[in-house]
Amino acid sequence: MFQENYLNKLKTIPEWLRQFGGLVIVTLIIILSFVALNNIFGEGDDLVKRMKIEEDRIAEERKINELISSLPSGILVTFDGTDHHRLSDDVYEKVCKATKLIPQRAIMGANFLNFRAHEIYTINGNKIDDTFVKWDKEKNKCFAGFTVSGNNVGVDEKIAVTGEALSFLSTGIDTRVYYIKNF
């Protein structure tokens, strides 16, 4: 009896109001479903942190690209007395932090001052294990280097050659270490 009265009352409600009520109920079901799925599968704060780190990385990369494109093409030096473009101390630090490449020319120049590194570099087929360019805050200088080893040719020796990066080569697309002073 109660159900019949309830059904009769529902039938007397205007059609537009019943459709609107159905729309509200379907919308609530969808929203509650997404909330439940987000609680089960969502990564929440961790995802936001990772997205923030990625946004910061992209912003930093944009700044580096703007810096590199603003530099003149050619050799950039950190000292007076040459025809090449001299970097200010502030730009020197930024260029150092933006540089990731050490071309073979710079490696060979530094190798000639370290005979054993040059020897291992030559016998292992000019293979370089690792390169690095880093800024030393205490000394306000840029250091670059590389590691060679003879593991692939039976020489159980690993040598790291490091020195101050005195000049860079700007190509307009990137910067590279041009000269490593390691004596």
ABEGO torsion letter per residue (X at the ends): XAAAAAAAAAAABBAAAAAAAAAAAAAAAAAAAAAAAAAAABAEAAAAAAAAAAAAAAAAAAAAAAAAAABBBEBBBABBGBABBBBBAAAAAAAAAABABBBAAAAAAAAAABAAAAAAAAAAGGBBABBBBBBBAAAGBBBBBBBBBAAAAGBBBBBBBBBBBABBBBAGABBBBABBBAX
